[in-house]
Amino acid sequence: MNKDIKILWDDLHQELYRFILSRVKNEEDSKDILQEVFIKALTKIDTLKDTSKLTSWVYQICRNVVLDYFRKKQTLKEDHIDIEFPEEAKEDNTYTKLSTCINGKISSLSEKYKEAILLTSFKDYSQLQLAHDKNISYSGAKSRVQRAKNLLKEDILDCPNVVTDTNGKIIDFLE
């Protein structure tokens, strides 16, 4: 068994480390995650049914540990989420009115759609992370985000201050 562990480490640790680092962007955290991946792989090796799929199995563990890392780092206040806009844009009265309008429209969405749009558009969540956090399928998360965007677009286009072109694209916001 120790020989198998050494072979597994020799074959995968550099490749997995680069994989983790490309997502986490922090060397120390990446090393910690890599260690956690190998600990989980070693403690769960008996659950692997097909040894020919060892590499893909370890990568799946790795993806899950990386998702757990981001979930732990993510801080989301359920009752109130502020969207930060660039400082120089806040000085523009039109921009401020538009951002207030958009924030209001987001707030009027149902909880599941509001959460989907805020997490994926403003909090750098992937749709995969959303699916995992909300315990829904990946296609369900994609549909939820798309539906939230469509609802938001419809609400914004209904505003009397929004000017659109013939294709329905927003081209101006009147004060």
Buried (B, 14 or more C-beta within 10 A) or exposed (E): EEEEEEEBBEEBBEEBBEBBBEBBEEEEBBBBBBEBBBEBBBEEBEEEEEEEEBEEBBBEBBBEBBBEBBEEEEEEEEEEBEEEBEEEEEEEEEBEBBBEBBBEBBEEBEEEBBBBBBBBBEBEBBBEBBBBBBEBEEEBBBBBBEBBBEBBBEBBEEBEEBEEEEEEEBEEBEE
